[in-house]
Amino acid sequence: MARLCAFLMVLVVMSYWSTCSLGCGLLQRQNLRNKRALTFLTQIRRLSPVSCLKDRKDFGFPLEKVVTQEIQKIQAISILHELTQQVLNIFTSMDSSASWDATLLDSFCNNLHQQLSDFKACLMQQGGVQEPPLTQEDSLLPVREYFHRIIVYLREKKHSPCAWEVVRAEVWRALSSSVKLLASQVKEE
């Protein structure tokens, strides 16, 4: 009986340790997927960014402030999940598919789908919730507002090639910052 009790205790400790130390071991994989997404974004570029300088706009990217703040892992994962979902929404729109090479766009979107699945699994593992708690919802609002500004911009510019190039560059910037946020979370593991 003592051996069975000790064995069960070891299982509990190992289970707890794997949950805590890995936290979300998927974060390292996410970092690689994020870098792959950046590569796809570079490959789908059709116009020189220099030719679209007149169309540039500051969308007020909120994640740069988040990277420098101390935030909980589950909050970071929620923010990155939302950012990835919003990027996917933009690049799966009908207007987007006419602007990019279909094969590269499909690869990019498939990569984003994989990231979303991993983030959802992380959220489930970390907090046992599918939807972020209210405090996390509050931290998602700046991300949603940021992407709303991008969508409005695309409409105002009538989804012109230069507008899409500006958005592509902006999304590249957003995903680059998310790599930094992921890296800070992996260091804490």
C-alpha positions as CSV (number, residue, x, y, z in Angstrom):
1,M,0.0,0.0,0.0
2,A,2.9,2.4,0.8
3,R,4.4,1.7,-2.6
4,L,1.1,2.4,-4.3
5,C,0.7,5.6,-2.4
6,A,4.3,6.7,-3.2
7,F,3.7,5.8,-6.9
8,L,0.6,7.8,-7.0
9,M,2.3,10.7,-5.3
10,V,5.1,10.6,-7.9
11,L,2.6,10.6,-10.7
12,V,0.9,13.6,-9.3
13,V,4.2,15.5,-8.8
14,M,5.3,14.5,-12.3
15,S,2.0,15.7,-13.8
16,Y,2.2,18.9,-11.9
17,W,5.8,19.4,-12.8
18,S,5.2,18.8,-16.5
19,T,2.3,21.2,-16.5
20,C,4.2,23.9,-14.7
21,S,7.6,23.5,-16.3
22,L,6.2,23.1,-19.8
23,G,3.5,25.6,-18.9
24,C,2.8,25.6,-22.5
25,G,5.7,23.8,-24.1
26,L,4.1,24.8,-27.4
27,L,5.5,28.3,-27.1
28,Q,8.8,27.3,-28.6
29,R,7.0,25.6,-31.5
30,Q,4.9,28.8,-31.8
31,N,8.0,30.8,-32.1
32,L,9.1,28.7,-35.1
33,R,5.7,28.9,-36.7
34,N,5.7,32.7,-36.2
35,K,9.0,33.0,-37.9
36,R,7.6,30.8,-40.7
37,A,4.7,33.2,-41.0
38,L,7.1,36.1,-41.3
39,T,8.9,34.3,-44.1
40,F,5.6,33.8,-46.0
41,L,4.7,37.4,-45.5
42,T,8.1,38.4,-47.0
43,Q,7.5,36.0,-50.0
44,I,4.0,37.3,-50.8
45,R,5.2,40.8,-51.2
46,R,4.2,42.1,-54.7
47,L,5.2,45.7,-54.6
48,S,8.2,47.5,-53.3
49,P,7.4,49.2,-50.0
50,V,9.1,52.3,-51.3
51,S,6.5,52.6,-54.1
52,C,3.8,52.8,-51.4
53,L,5.3,55.4,-49.0
54,K,2.5,57.8,-49.7
55,D,0.0,55.3,-48.4
56,R,1.8,54.5,-45.1
57,K,-0.2,55.0,-41.9
58,D,0.4,54.6,-38.2
59,F,-2.2,52.1,-37.0
60,G,-1.1,52.5,-33.3
61,F,0.3,49.0,-32.8
62,P,-0.4,48.1,-29.1
63,L,1.8,45.1,-28.7
64,E,5.1,47.1,-28.4
65,K,3.9,48.3,-25.0
66,V,2.9,44.8,-24.0
67,V,6.3,43.3,-24.8
68,T,8.0,45.7,-22.3
69,Q,5.4,45.0,-19.5
70,E,5.3,42.2,-17.0
71,I,2.3,40.1,-18.0
72,Q,1.1,36.7,-17.0
73,K,1.7,33.9,-19.5
74,I,-2.0,33.2,-19.9
75,Q,-2.6,36.9,-20.7
76,A,0.2,36.8,-23.3
77,I,-1.2,33.7,-24.9
78,S,-4.6,35.3,-25.1
79,I,-3.2,38.4,-26.7
80,L,-1.2,36.3,-29.2
81,H,-4.2,34.2,-30.0
82,E,-6.3,37.3,-30.7
83,L,-3.6,38.8,-32.8
84,T,-3.2,35.6,-34.9
85,Q,-7.0,35.3,-35.3
86,Q,-7.3,38.9,-36.5
87,V,-4.4,38.5,-39.0
88,L,-6.1,35.3,-40.3
89,N,-9.4,37.2,-40.6
90,I,-7.8,39.8,-42.8
91,F,-5.9,37.4,-45.0
92,T,-8.8,35.1,-45.6
93,S,-11.1,37.8,-46.7
94,M,-12.3,37.8,-50.3
95,D,-10.5,41.0,-51.0
96,S,-7.2,39.5,-49.8
97,S,-7.3,36.5,-52.0
98,A,-7.3,38.6,-55.1
99,S,-4.2,40.5,-54.0
100,W,-1.7,37.6,-53.3
101,D,-0.3,34.5,-54.8
102,A,-2.9,31.8,-53.9
103,T,-0.3,29.1,-53.0
104,L,1.7,31.3,-50.7
105,L,-1.5,32.8,-49.1
106,D,-2.8,29.3,-48.4
107,S,0.5,28.3,-46.8
108,F,0.5,31.4,-44.7
109,C,-3.1,30.9,-43.6
110,N,-2.6,27.2,-42.8
111,N,0.4,28.2,-40.7
112,L,-1.8,30.7,-38.8
113,H,-4.5,28.0,-38.3
114,Q,-1.9,25.8,-36.7
115,Q,-0.8,28.6,-34.4
116,L,-4.4,29.2,-33.4
117,S,-4.9,25.6,-32.5
118,D,-1.7,25.6,-30.4
119,F,-2.7,28.8,-28.6
120,K,-6.1,27.4,-27.9
121,A,-4.5,24.2,-26.5
122,C,-2.2,26.4,-24.4
123,L,-5.1,28.4,-23.0
124,M,-6.9,25.2,-22.1
125,Q,-3.8,23.8,-20.4
126,Q,-2.9,27.0,-18.6
127,G,-6.3,28.1,-17.3
128,G,-8.7,25.4,-18.3
129,V,-10.9,28.0,-20.1
130,Q,-11.8,28.4,-23.7
131,E,-12.5,32.1,-23.5
132,P,-10.2,34.4,-21.7
133,P,-11.4,35.9,-18.4
134,L,-12.7,39.4,-18.3
135,T,-9.3,40.9,-17.3
136,Q,-7.8,39.3,-20.3
137,E,-10.7,40.5,-22.4
138,D,-9.8,44.0,-21.4
139,S,-6.2,43.4,-22.6
140,L,-7.6,42.2,-25.9
141,L,-9.5,45.4,-26.7
142,P,-6.4,47.3,-27.9
143,V,-5.6,44.5,-30.3
144,R,-9.1,44.4,-31.7
145,E,-9.2,48.2,-32.1
146,Y,-5.8,48.1,-33.9
147,F,-7.1,45.5,-36.4
148,H,-10.3,47.5,-36.8
149,R,-8.2,50.5,-37.9
150,I,-6.5,48.3,-40.4
151,I,-9.8,47.1,-41.9
152,V,-11.1,50.6,-42.1
153,Y,-7.9,51.7,-43.8
154,L,-8.3,48.9,-46.4
155,R,-11.9,50.0,-47.1
156,E,-10.9,53.7,-47.4
157,K,-8.2,52.8,-49.8
158,K,-10.6,50.4,-51.7
159,H,-8.2,47.5,-51.1
160,S,-5.7,49.0,-53.5
161,P,-2.4,47.1,-54.1
162,C,-0.5,49.7,-52.1
163,A,-3.0,49.5,-49.2
164,W,-2.4,45.8,-49.1
165,E,1.3,46.3,-49.2
166,V,1.1,48.7,-46.2
167,V,-1.1,46.1,-44.4
168,R,1.3,43.3,-45.2
169,A,4.2,45.3,-43.8
170,E,2.2,46.2,-40.7
171,V,1.2,42.6,-40.1
172,W,4.9,41.6,-40.5
173,R,5.7,44.2,-37.8
174,A,3.0,42.8,-35.6
175,L,4.1,39.2,-36.0
176,S,7.7,40.3,-35.4
177,S,6.7,41.9,-32.1
178,S,4.8,38.7,-31.2
179,V,8.0,36.8,-31.6
180,K,9.5,39.0,-29.0
181,L,6.6,38.4,-26.7
182,L,6.8,34.7,-27.2
183,A,10.6,34.8,-26.5
184,S,10.0,36.6,-23.2
185,Q,7.4,34.0,-22.2
186,V,9.7,31.1,-23.2
187,K,12.5,32.6,-21.0
188,E,10.1,32.5,-18.0
189,E,9.4,28.8,-18.5
